[in-house]
Amino acid sequence: MKTDCALLALFAAAAVRLAAAETLTADTAVFQQADAASPVITRLAKGATVDFVGEAPAGWRRVEIAGTFEAFVHTRDITKGLDVREGANLLTAPAKGAPVLTTAQKDDKSEIVGLRGDYCQVKVTKKLQGFIAGTEIANRPSKPLVATPAAPAAPAPAPTTTIGKPIAATNTADLPRLFSGTLVVARRPLINPNPPYDYQLSDLSGRRFAYVDTKRLVLTDRIENLVDKIVTVTGTVRNTVDGKDLVVVAESIQVK
């Protein structure tokens, strides 16, 4: 019995060493890996309380932080409910081969905030693990790749333009976002003869990444004058009825 109690005490002491909350005495960078050359996830302000968990290489400490972070996910990993598919890689940049920030899990809260070609820019609320250096590296100035962990602020209303008229939003999911691409006519006799919408946004390669619903636009200029130009569209994003494509419900359009 004494041996069992001793083992339990050792395990409890180890758990305390592996998971402990501390208050930072200086602004501190949280690196993605235990390597000063790896991306900086975020910077924690002096006085912040952090949880140190698990093991880490000599000179480093593993930290767990909870917050809202920005990342990019391929459009094929967006579900019909506009959520990030479980198991999808959340990347630090909208590019193939970009470093993986984390992997989407079932209970993650995510929100699409933009489109970048074949990738959706998302905000995801969850816990991430990173590394804090035990040397001066921890305090070096650096720009984080993702948002600082904090309660997400309500986005500012979309700016009014001379071309479109923004509409009121009732919650953060309905607030307008900015999307950029080339506005082109969606109807193509051979490839897409009966599109669900008349216009679409295409990336630099000419590939569609979202349809554009123009029914809410109050135009002071002919939309035909914007076709084949790089534009910025203010609007909300959702799925098409069949769930196969994304559509931006445009509230304003202006040449970029």
Backbone as CSV, one residue per row, in Angstrom:
resi,resn,N_x,N_y,N_z,CA_x,CA_y,CA_z,C_x,C_y,C_z
1,MET,0.823,-1.205,0.000,0.000,0.000,0.000,0.860,1.259,0.000
2,LYS,1.964,1.237,0.833,2.853,2.390,0.884,3.494,2.632,-0.477
3,THR,3.838,1.521,-1.162,4.447,1.651,-2.490,3.479,2.297,-3.469
4,ASP,2.212,1.863,-3.416,1.195,2.441,-4.295,1.012,3.923,-4.028
5,CYS,1.000,4.310,-2.748,0.836,5.715,-2.390,2.023,6.540,-2.874
6,ALA,3.202,5.954,-2.770,4.398,6.659,-3.231,4.359,6.872,-4.730
7,LEU,3.904,5.854,-5.478,3.800,5.979,-6.924,2.785,7.041,-7.310
8,LEU,1.668,7.052,-6.588,0.647,8.059,-6.871,1.180,9.455,-6.609
9,ALA,1.955,9.606,-5.562,2.529,10.912,-5.254,3.492,11.360,-6.333
10,LEU,4.286,10.406,-6.842,5.217,10.727,-7.919,4.477,11.155,-9.181
11,PHE,3.412,10.410,-9.512,2.615,10.753,-10.697,1.986,12.134,-10.545
12,ALA,1.493,12.432,-9.339,0.871,13.735,-9.104,1.893,14.854,-9.243
13,ALA,3.092,14.625,-8.720,4.145,15.640,-8.842,4.534,15.847,-10.290
14,ALA,4.590,14.751,-11.055,4.931,14.860,-12.480,3.867,15.634,-13.223
15,ALA,2.612,15.406,-12.874,1.511,16.112,-13.546,1.599,17.606,-13.274
16,VAL,1.985,17.967,-12.038,2.122,19.381,-11.704,3.225,20.014,-12.530
17,ARG,4.337,19.254,-12.730,5.442,19.789,-13.512,5.086,19.918,-14.978
18,LEU,4.221,18.988,-15.479,3.891,18.979,-16.897,2.800,19.986,-17.245
19,ALA,1.985,20.384,-16.283,0.911,21.339,-16.554,0.877,22.375,-15.442
20,ALA,1.278,23.595,-15.724,1.324,24.634,-14.714,1.018,25.973,-15.361
21,ALA,0.296,26.801,-14.629,-0.028,28.139,-15.116,0.944,29.134,-14.516
22,GLU,1.454,30.037,-15.350,2.391,31.050,-14.877,2.043,32.391,-15.508
23,THR,2.500,33.456,-14.864,2.305,34.801,-15.385,3.593,35.270,-16.052
24,LEU,3.489,35.738,-17.277,4.668,36.166,-18.019,5.181,37.505,-17.496
25,THR,6.481,37.638,-17.444,7.098,38.867,-16.950,7.542,39.782,-18.085
26,ALA,7.334,39.360,-19.336,7.705,40.178,-20.500,6.880,39.731,-21.701
27,ASP,6.780,40.589,-22.709,6.146,40.189,-23.958,6.899,38.997,-24.527
28,THR,6.173,37.978,-24.949,6.806,36.713,-25.306,6.219,36.152,-26.587
29,ALA,7.085,35.683,-27.473,6.654,35.063,-28.723,6.386,33.578,-28.503
30,VAL,5.317,33.089,-29.125,5.001,31.666,-29.103,5.306,31.107,-30.491
31,PHE,6.290,30.224,-30.571,6.711,29.655,-31.846,5.937,28.372,-32.139
32,GLN,5.792,28.089,-33.426,5.077,26.882,-33.827,5.856,25.631,-33.456
33,GLN,7.164,25.706,-33.553,8.040,24.590,-33.188,9.084,25.085,-32.189
34,ALA,9.819,24.140,-31.593,10.902,24.506,-30.683,12.124,24.898,-31.498
35,ASP,11.924,25.957,-32.293,12.951,26.424,-33.213,12.689,27.902,-33.478
36,ALA,13.696,28.745,-33.229,13.519,30.177,-33.395,13.264,30.577,-34.839
37,ALA,13.572,29.674,-35.791,13.330,29.964,-37.208,11.922,29.568,-37.641
38,SER,11.164,28.904,-36.771,9.806,28.486,-37.125,8.848,29.663,-37.018
39,PRO,7.655,29.574,-37.653,6.697,30.694,-37.600,6.271,31.023,-36.176
40,VAL,5.977,32.292,-35.952,5.457,32.751,-34.666,3.937,32.673,-34.716
41,ILE,3.367,31.879,-33.829,1.906,31.739,-33.796,1.265,33.039,-33.317
42,THR,1.799,33.575,-32.229,1.268,34.812,-31.673,2.274,35.365,-30.679
43,ARG,2.010,36.572,-30.193,2.819,37.148,-29.128,1.922,37.388,-27.916
44,LEU,2.392,36.962,-26.764,1.651,37.123,-25.528,2.194,38.330,-24.772
45,ALA,1.293,39.144,-24.271,1.691,40.370,-23.581,2.175,40.084,-22.163
46,LYS,3.019,40.965,-21.678,3.478,40.879,-20.297,2.276,40.868,-19.356
47,GLY,2.295,39.964,-18.380,1.196,39.845,-17.437,0.182,38.784,-17.804
48,ALA,0.289,38.241,-19.034,-0.646,37.197,-19.455,-0.371,35.903,-18.682
49,THR,-1.420,35.183,-18.388,-1.294,33.894,-17.720,-1.343,32.792,-18.758
50,VAL,-0.353,31.915,-18.752,-0.277,30.848,-19.748,-0.157,29.499,-19.058
51,ASP,-0.592,28.472,-19.771,-0.500,27.101,-19.267,0.651,26.394,-19.956
52,PHE,1.639,25.970,-19.183,2.743,25.174,-19.711,2.382,23.705,-19.561
53,VAL,2.461,22.971,-20.659,2.011,21.577,-20.658,3.061,20.689,-21.327
54,GLY,3.046,19.419,-20.954,3.867,18.433,-21.634,5.360,18.683,-21.543
55,GLU,6.091,18.006,-22.411,7.537,18.104,-22.431,8.008,18.926,-23.615
56,ALA,9.229,19.426,-23.515,9.811,20.246,-24.578,11.323,20.061,-24.567
57,PRO,11.993,20.322,-25.710,13.453,20.229,-25.757,14.110,21.200,-24.778
58,ALA,15.353,20.944,-24.478,16.096,21.803,-23.560,16.077,23.250,-24.048
59,GLY,15.828,24.189,-23.140,15.791,25.603,-23.484,14.444,26.083,-23.960
60,TRP,13.464,25.184,-24.003,12.125,25.536,-24.481,11.076,25.036,-23.501
61,ARG,9.895,25.652,-23.567,8.750,25.190,-22.781,7.532,25.141,-23.699
62,ARG,6.761,24.083,-23.560,5.552,23.917,-24.374,4.385,24.631,-23.695
63,VAL,3.656,25.409,-24.468,2.567,26.198,-23.913,1.285,25.915,-24.681
64,GLU,0.160,25.975,-23.989,-1.153,25.817,-24.632,-1.896,27.138,-24.513
65,ILE,-2.391,27.637,-25.654,-3.092,28.922,-25.666,-4.460,28.743,-26.318
66,ALA,-5.439,29.422,-25.768,-6.795,29.380,-26.317,-7.115,30.742,-26.911
67,GLY,-7.713,30.752,-28.084,-8.067,32.018,-28.713,-8.646,31.826,-30.089
68,THR,-8.778,32.916,-30.817,-9.284,32.901,-32.183,-8.128,33.199,-33.120
69,PHE,-7.881,32.299,-34.060,-6.733,32.401,-34.944,-7.192,32.430,-36.401
70,GLU,-6.412,33.081,-37.254,-6.707,33.100,-38.675,-5.858,32.062,-39.393
71,ALA,-6.474,31.387,-40.333,-5.778,30.359,-41.098,-6.436,30.243,-42.463
72,PHE,-5.921,29.338,-43.291,-6.452,29.129,-44.629,-6.716,27.644,-44.839
73,VAL,-7.811,27.355,-45.520,-8.179,25.973,-45.783,-8.662,25.867,-47.226
74,HIS,-8.336,24.774,-47.888,-8.753,24.584,-49.279,-10.274,24.520,-49.358
75,THR,-10.840,25.076,-50.419,-12.304,25.132,-50.539,-12.942,23.745,-50.542
76,ARG,-12.191,22.720,-50.968,-12.768,21.366,-50.961,-12.994,20.850,-49.540
77,ASP,-12.369,21.505,-48.558,-12.526,21.090,-47.167,-13.563,21.924,-46.434
78,ILE,-14.382,22.673,-47.178,-15.502,23.407,-46.591,-16.779,22.602,-46.819
79,THR,-17.520,22.333,-45.750,-18.724,21.510,-45.849,-19.908,22.328,-46.362
80,LYS,-21.016,21.644,-46.612,-22.233,22.328,-47.053,-22.737,23.312,-46.009
81,GLY,-22.425,23.046,-44.744,-22.832,23.961,-43.676,-21.851,25.084,-43.457
82,LEU,-20.885,25.234,-44.391,-19.850,26.270,-44.337,-18.944,26.122,-43.115
83,ASP,-18.742,24.879,-42.685,-17.791,24.582,-41.627,-16.547,23.955,-42.233
84,VAL,-15.465,23.962,-41.482,-14.244,23.299,-41.930,-14.372,21.808,-41.660
85,ARG,-14.094,21.011,-42.671,-14.230,19.564,-42.544,-13.280,19.014,-41.488
86,GLU,-13.786,18.121,-40.645,-12.962,17.523,-39.595,-11.749,16.817,-40.202
87,GLY,-10.577,17.094,-39.653,-9.347,16.482,-40.148,-8.628,17.297,-41.207
88,ALA,-9.248,18.399,-41.673,-8.622,19.232,-42.705,-7.450,20.004,-42.108
89,ASN,-6.447,20.249,-42.937,-5.289,21.035,-42.510,-5.609,22.523,-42.573
90,LEU,-5.352,23.221,-41.486,-5.475,24.674,-41.445,-4.077,25.240,-41.656
91,LEU,-3.901,25.973,-42.750,-2.580,26.414,-43.182,-2.295,27.854,-42.766
92,THR,-1.003,28.190,-42.718,-0.608,29.553,-42.356,-0.636,30.493,-43.542
93,ALA,-0.820,29.963,-44.759,-0.859,30.792,-45.965,-1.727,30.097,-47.012
94,PRO,-2.332,30.860,-47.946,-3.190,30.264,-48.978,-2.378,29.683,-50.126
95,ALA,-1.602,28.656,-49.838,-0.729,28.084,-50.864,-0.460,26.620,-50.563
96,LYS,-0.329,25.833,-51.606,0.016,24.432,-51.458,1.401,24.316,-50.848
97,GLY,1.535,23.487,-49.836,2.820,23.314,-49.175,3.079,24.295,-48.059
98,ALA,2.120,25.203,-47.773,2.293,26.148,-46.664,2.311,25.382,-45.341
99,PRO,3.018,25.890,-44.330,3.058,25.215,-43.030,1.660,25.019,-42.464
100,VAL,1.461,23.877,-41.818,0.174,23.554,-41.203,0.129,24.155,-39.800
101,LEU,-0.841,25.022,-39.556,-0.999,25.615,-38.238,-1.576,24.603,-37.262
102,THR,-2.639,23.911,-37.697,-3.274,22.904,-36.871,-4.218,22.088,-37.745
103,THR,-4.855,21.110,-37.172,-5.820,20.270,-37.876,-7.208,20.514,-37.303
104,ALA,-8.202,20.653,-38.167,-9.568,20.922,-37.715,-10.122,19.733,-36.941
105,GLN,-10.768,20.041,-35.837,-11.402,19.016,-35.018,-12.909,19.240,-34.962
106,LYS,-13.612,18.236,-34.507,-15.076,18.218,-34.577,-15.717,19.415,-33.884
107,ASP,-15.221,19.798,-32.722,-15.884,20.843,-31.933,-15.320,22.235,-32.170
108,ASP,-14.450,22.393,-33.170,-13.899,23.720,-33.463,-14.991,24.665,-33.958
109,LYS,-14.904,25.926,-33.559,-15.788,26.964,-34.087,-15.032,27.696,-35.184
110,SER,-15.558,27.676,-36.391,-14.867,28.330,-37.500,-15.822,29.234,-38.253
111,GLU,-15.260,30.241,-38.912,-16.045,31.209,-39.676,-15.252,31.628,-40.907
112,ILE,-15.878,31.572,-42.065,-15.229,32.018,-43.296,-15.237,33.541,-43.333
113,VAL,-14.063,34.150,-43.534,-13.974,35.613,-43.557,-13.431,36.141,-44.879
114,GLY,-13.069,35.240,-45.805,-12.553,35.704,-47.088,-12.264,34.546,-48.021
115,LEU,-12.046,34.869,-49.281,-11.691,33.882,-50.298,-10.392,34.312,-50.958
116,ARG,-9.468,33.388,-51.089,-8.187,33.666,-51.731,-7.924,32.560,-52.760
117,GLY,-8.489,32.721,-53.954,-8.316,31.695,-54.975,-8.988,30.404,-54.566
118,ASP,-8.202,29.308,-54.496,-8.747,28.002,-54.113,-8.858,27.835,-52.611
119,TYR,-8.563,28.878,-51.847,-8.535,28.753,-50.396,-9.510,29.723,-49.745
120,CYS,-10.089,29.283,-48.639,-10.933,30.138,-47.813,-10.117,30.611,-46.616
121,GLN,-10.215,31.885,-46.327,-9.605,32.418,-45.114,-10.618,32.254,-43.996
122,VAL,-10.206,31.643,-42.909,-11.139,31.338,-41.828,-10.598,31.839,-40.501
123,LYS,-11.513,32.091,-39.594,-11.172,32.313,-38.198,-11.623,31.085,-37.427
124,VAL,-10.725,30.526,-36.651,-11.053,29.313,-35.908,-10.750,29.554,-34.434
125,THR,-11.694,29.156,-33.588,-11.539,29.308,-32.145,-11.242,27.945,-31.535
126,LYS,-10.080,27.814,-30.943,-9.677,26.537,-30.350,-8.424,26.738,-29.516
127,LYS,-7.905,25.659,-28.967,-6.648,25.680,-28.238,-5.528,25.192,-29.142
128,LEU,-4.396,25.891,-29.086,-3.222,25.495,-29.846,-2.046,25.328,-28.899
129,GLN,-1.101,24.480,-29.291,0.125,24.325,-28.523,1.297,24.887,-29.315
130,GLY,2.194,25.547,-28.633,3.395,26.091,-29.239,4.530,26.039,-28.245
131,PHE,5.600,26.778,-28.554,6.795,26.718,-27.712,7.293,28.123,-27.390
132,ILE,7.700,28.296,-26.148,8.300,29.542,-25.693,9.762,29.271,-25.359
133,ALA,10.623,30.120,-25.899,12.052,29.957,-25.634,12.403,30.492,-24.251
134,GLY,13.385,29.846,-23.617,13.803,30.268,-22.292,14.937,31.266,-22.332
135,THR,15.187,31.896,-23.489,16.285,32.852,-23.638,15.746,34.159,-24.178
136,GLU,16.643,35.028,-24.625,16.237,36.317,-25.180,15.432,36.173,-26.454
137,ILE,15.491,34.991,-27.088,14.695,34.757,-28.297,13.222,34.991,-28.016
138,ALA,12.827,34.698,-26.785,11.408,34.803,-26.437,10.884,36.224,-26.570
139,ASN,11.770,37.208,-26.484,11.326,38.600,-26.493,11.660,39.340,-27.774
140,ARG,12.137,38.624,-28.782,12.504,39.307,-30.016,11.272,39.847,-30.717
141,PRO,11.343,41.007,-31.359,10.193,41.529,-32.110,9.917,40.639,-33.309
142,SER,8.687,40.314,-33.527,8.318,39.527,-34.701,6.827,39.651,-34.924
143,LYS,6.435,39.540,-36.166,5.026,39.671,-36.530,4.376,38.298,-36.551
144,PRO,3.346,38.063,-35.746,2.702,36.755,-35.734,1.997,36.463,-37.047
145,LEU,1.908,35.162,-37.372,1.233,34.755,-38.597,-0.271,34.754,-38.430
146,VAL,-0.743,34.675,-37.198,-2.171,34.578,-36.950,-2.573,35.584,-35.897
147,ALA,-3.864,35.708,-35.697,-4.379,36.698,-34.765,-3.991,36.367,-33.338
148,THR,-3.842,37.398,-32.503,-3.540,37.185,-31.107,-4.736,36.570,-30.416
149,PRO,-4.497,35.687,-29.421,-5.619,35.027,-28.756,-6.389,35.994,-27.887
150,ALA,-7.569,36.327,-28.322,-8.409,37.266,-27.579,-9.823,37.095,-28.079
151,ALA,-10.761,37.639,-27.328,-12.153,37.570,-27.758,-12.287,38.318,-29.069
152,PRO,-12.851,37.669,-30.112,-12.933,38.324,-31.413,-13.838,39.542,-31.373
153,ALA,-13.334,40.643,-31.880,-14.125,41.869,-31.928,-15.083,41.830,-33.107
154,ALA,-16.194,42.520,-32.968,-17.159,42.563,-34.061,-16.560,43.300,-35.240
155,PRO,-16.575,42.713,-36.439,-15.996,43.376,-37.607,-16.731,44.671,-37.919
156,ALA,-15.999,45.616,-38.487,-16.601,46.899,-38.850,-17.571,46.712,-40.006
157,PRO,-18.623,47.527,-40.091,-19.562,47.417,-41.209,-18.861,47.676,-42.530
158,ALA,-19.410,47.120,-43.584,-18.813,47.294,-44.911,-18.895,48.750,-45.331
159,PRO,-17.844,49.255,-46.007,-17.875,50.646,-46.453,-18.872,50.855,-47.579
160,THR,-19.534,52.016,-47.575,-20.456,52.344,-48.647,-19.668,52.798,-49.872
161,THR,-20.024,52.299,-51.042,-19.360,52.716,-52.273,-20.390,53.330,-53.205
162,THR,-19.922,53.916,-54.297,-20.827,54.547,-55.245,-21.513,53.514,-56.121
163,ILE,-21.065,52.255,-56.014,-21.636,51.235,-56.889,-22.688,50.408,-56.169
164,GLY,-22.439,50.077,-54.929,-23.372,49.217,-54.225,-23.824,49.826,-52.919
165,LYS,-24.825,49.241,-52.316,-25.387,49.730,-51.070,-25.367,48.611,-50.051
166,PRO,-24.607,48.763,-48.933,-24.568,47.694,-47.940,-25.897,47.568,-47.222
167,ILE,-26.190,46.368,-46.741,-27.430,46.132,-46.016,-27.095,45.803,-44.571
168,ALA,-28.057,46.007,-43.692,-27.822,45.797,-42.269,-27.651,44.315,-41.977
169,ALA,-26.762,43.994,-41.021,-26.544,42.610,-40.617,-27.075,42.432,-39.199
170,THR,-27.594,41.245,-38.908,-28.189,40.998,-37.600,-27.256,40.247,-36.678
171,ASN,-26.224,39.570,-37.194,-25.257,38.897,-36.345,-23.945,38.796,-37.095
172,THR,-22.897,38.334,-36.394,-21.567,38.325,-36.999,-21.492,37.419,-38.214
173,ALA,-22.312,36.374,-38.263,-22.286,35.486,-39.423,-22.805,36.190,-40.669
174,ASP,-23.673,37.216,-40.466,-24.266,37.924,-41.591,-23.497,39.178,-41.981
175,LEU,-22.458,39.521,-41.230,-21.712,40.733,-41.542,-20.947,40.575,-42.844
176,PRO,-20.897,41.610,-43.663,-20.225,41.516,-44.958,-18.722,41.411,-44.828
177,ARG,-18.111,40.710,-45.795,-16.662,40.557,-45.874,-16.202,41.038,-47.246
178,LEU,-14.899,41.151,-47.397,-14.324,41.579,-48.666,-13.762,40.380,-49.416
179,PHE,-14.083,40.280,-50.701,-13.599,39.211,-51.558,-13.041,39.843,-52.831
180,SER,-11.940,39.307,-53.311,-11.282,39.892,-54.469,-11.079,38.845,-55.553
181,GLY,-11.253,39.251,-56.799,-11.049,38.360,-57.939,-11.474,39.065,-59.217
182,THR,-11.427,38.342,-60.309,-11.858,38.893,-61.596,-13.333,38.572,-61.805
183,LEU,-14.140,39.595,-62.034,-15.567,39.394,-62.274,-15.774,39.012,-63.736
184,VAL,-16.347,37.841,-63.971,-16.573,37.368,-65.337,-17.996,36.847,-65.469
185,VAL,-18.459,36.760,-66.704,-19.779,36.190,-66.983,-19.703,34.683,-66.777
186,ALA,-20.637,34.136,-66.003,-20.583,32.712,-65.665,-21.033,31.813,-66.808
187,ARG,-21.917,32.312,-67.660,-22.486,31.469,-68.704,-21.472,31.190,-69.814
188,ARG,-21.176,29.910,-70.049,-20.297,29.483,-71.131,-21.013,28.355,-71.876
189,PRO,-21.247,28.529,-73.154,-22.085,27.589,-73.914,-21.693,26.127,-73.751
190,LEU,-20.417,25.817,-73.731,-19.983,24.420,-73.674,-19.672,23.963,-72.258
191,ILE,-19.033,24.824,-71.465,-18.572,24.412,-70.133,-19.651,24.584,-69.073
192,ASN,-20.365,25.686,-69.099,-21.335,25.996,-68.036,-22.542,26.710,-68.631
193,PRO,-23.362,25.998,-69.418,-24.446,26.658,-70.163,-25.579,27.183,-69.290
194,ASN,-25.814,26.584,-68.119,-26.932,26.990,-67.261,-26.457,27.223,-65.825
195,PRO,-25.656,28.243,-65.601,-25.153,28.494,-64.251,-26.262,29.014,-63.342
196,PRO,-26.149,28.806,-62.024,-27.182,29.310,-61.104,-27.150,30.827,-60.959
197,TYR,-26.028,31.457,-61.335,-25.907,32.909,-61.253,-25.232,33.422,-62.526
198,ASP,-25.454,34.694,-62.835,-24.951,35.254,-64.086,-23.462,35.576,-64.052
199,TYR,-22.928,35.798,-62.829,-21.530,36.230,-62.727,-20.787,35.365,-61.716
200,GLN,-19.472,35.393,-61.845,-18.642,34.633,-60.934,-17.323,35.375,-60.711
201,LEU,-16.631,35.014,-59.629,-15.287,35.512,-59.355,-14.288,34.426,-59.713
202,SER,-13.262,34.796,-60.457,-12.241,33.847,-60.873,-10.892,34.271,-60.312
203,ASP,-10.001,33.275,-60.128,-8.658,33.582,-59.651,-7.765,33.939,-60.829
204,LEU,-6.467,34.080,-60.575,-5.539,34.513,-61.618,-5.423,33.502,-62.750
205,SER,-5.712,32.234,-62.464,-5.641,31.206,-63.498,-6.923,31.112,-64.312
206,GLY,-7.921,31.930,-63.958,-9.197,31.904,-64.670,-10.191,30.897,-64.138
207,ARG,-9.875,30.271,-63.018,-10.757,29.255,-62.449,-11.728,29.884,-61.455
208,ARG,-13.003,29.502,-61.538,-14.021,30.047,-60.641,-13.789,29.555,-59.218
209,PHE,-13.869,30.496,-58.253,-13.856,30.076,-56.857,-15.136,30.471,-56.136
210,ALA,-16.000,31.284,-56.773,-17.297,31.607,-56.176,-18.190,32.277,-57.215
211,TYR,-19.481,31.970,-57.147,-20.460,32.718,-57.929,-20.750,34.038,-57.215
212,VAL,-21.323,34.984,-57.955,-21.699,36.274,-57.371,-23.189,36.488,-57.572
213,ASP,-23.911,36.618,-56.469,-25.347,36.915,-56.502,-25.494,38.436,-56.472
214,THR,-26.024,39.015,-57.559,-26.105,40.478,-57.685,-27.509,41.022,-57.416
215,LYS,-28.404,40.201,-56.908,-29.790,40.638,-56.752,-29.960,41.750,-55.728
216,ARG,-29.058,41.844,-54.755,-29.201,42.861,-53.714,-28.498,44.169,-54.069
217,LEU,-27.784,44.181,-55.167,-27.035,45.369,-55.544,-27.969,46.493,-55.995
218,VAL,-27.676,47.693,-55.528,-28.337,48.888,-56.045,-27.268,49.630,-56.831
219,LEU,-27.245,49.440,-58.133,-26.151,49.920,-58.968,-26.386,51.340,-59.469
220,THR,-25.303,52.102,-59.462,-25.334,53.413,-60.100,-24.528,53.379,-61.394
221,ASP,-24.011,52.223,-61.729,-23.236,52.026,-62.951,-23.621,50.670,-63.519
222,ARG,-23.449,50.472,-64.789,-23.779,49.192,-65.419,-22.769,48.148,-64.984
223,ILE,-23.274,47.004,-64.556,-22.379,45.955,-64.092,-21.514,45.420,-65.232
224,GLU,-22.005,45.562,-66.467,-21.215,45.126,-67.620,-19.884,45.873,-67.704
225,ASN,-19.824,47.073,-67.143,-18.579,47.841,-67.169,-17.523,47.295,-66.216
226,LEU,-17.937,46.369,-65.339,-17.004,45.784,-64.380,-16.519,44.403,-64.803
227,VAL,-17.139,43.846,-65.832,-16.801,42.493,-66.277,-15.366,42.444,-66.797
228,ASP,-14.687,41.356,-66.470,-13.290,41.112,-66.875,-12.305,42.057,-66.201
229,LYS,-12.715,42.658,-65.082,-11.814,43.501,-64.302,-11.636,42.898,-62.909
230,ILE,-10.485,43.180,-62.316,-10.252,42.747,-60.947,-11.044,43.668,-60.020
231,VAL,-11.914,43.075,-59.214,-12.817,43.857,-58.377,-12.730,43.398,-56.921
232,THR,-13.250,44.230,-56.062,-13.459,43.885,-54.659,-14.955,43.827,-54.422
233,VAL,-15.422,42.700,-53.945,-16.842,42.503,-53.683,-17.064,42.468,-52.175
234,THR,-17.988,43.277,-51.706,-18.393,43.251,-50.305,-19.688,42.460,-50.213
235,GLY,-19.698,41.440,-49.365,-20.898,40.623,-49.241,-20.694,39.464,-48.290
236,THR,-21.723,38.651,-48.157,-21.668,37.465,-47.308,-21.533,36.227,-48.180
237,VAL,-20.963,35.176,-47.613,-20.721,33.957,-48.382,-21.613,32.829,-47.874
238,ARG,-22.072,32.017,-48.789,-22.872,30.831,-48.445,-22.704,29.811,-49.553
239,ASN,-23.332,28.656,-49.368,-23.323,27.615,-50.392,-24.412,27.854,-51.427
240,THR,-24.220,27.314,-52.633,-25.311,27.249,-53.602,-26.315,26.209,-53.114
241,VAL,-27.473,26.142,-53.733,-28.536,25.246,-53.292,-28.090,23.792,-53.288
242,ASP,-27.318,23.393,-54.298,-26.873,22.001,-54.365,-25.658,21.731,-53.485
243,GLY,-25.121,22.772,-52.845,-24.004,22.592,-51.934,-22.663,22.349,-52.596
244,LYS,-22.584,22.480,-53.924,-21.351,22.163,-54.633,-20.412,23.362,-54.793
245,ASP,-20.957,24.577,-54.684,-20.151,25.773,-54.923,-20.429,26.821,-53.856
246,LEU,-19.527,27.793,-53.787,-19.719,28.941,-52.910,-20.305,30.095,-53.712
247,VAL,-21.085,30.934,-53.033,-21.646,32.105,-53.691,-21.523,33.286,-52.740
248,VAL,-21.074,34.418,-53.272,-20.987,35.655,-52.513,-22.215,36.497,-52.826
249,VAL,-23.010,36.783,-51.814,-24.178,37.646,-51.980,-23.670,39.088,-51.922
250,ALA,-23.527,39.698,-53.091,-22.847,40.984,-53.204,-23.715,42.130,-52.702
251,GLU,-23.082,43.024,-51.945,-23.739,44.238,-51.496,-23.110,45.465,-52.153
252,SER,-21.858,45.338,-52.561,-21.205,46.393,-53.310,-20.079,45.786,-54.111
253,ILE,-19.759,46.402,-55.246,-18.663,45.964,-56.095,-17.915,47.207,-56.566
254,GLN,-16.604,47.155,-56.484,-15.811,48.264,-56.998,-14.529,47.730,-57.608
255,VAL,-14.021,48.434,-58.599,-12.783,48.031,-59.252,-11.646,48.176,-58.258
256,LYS,-10.806,47.155,-58.198,-9.712,47.153,-57.223,-8.587,48.054,-57.699
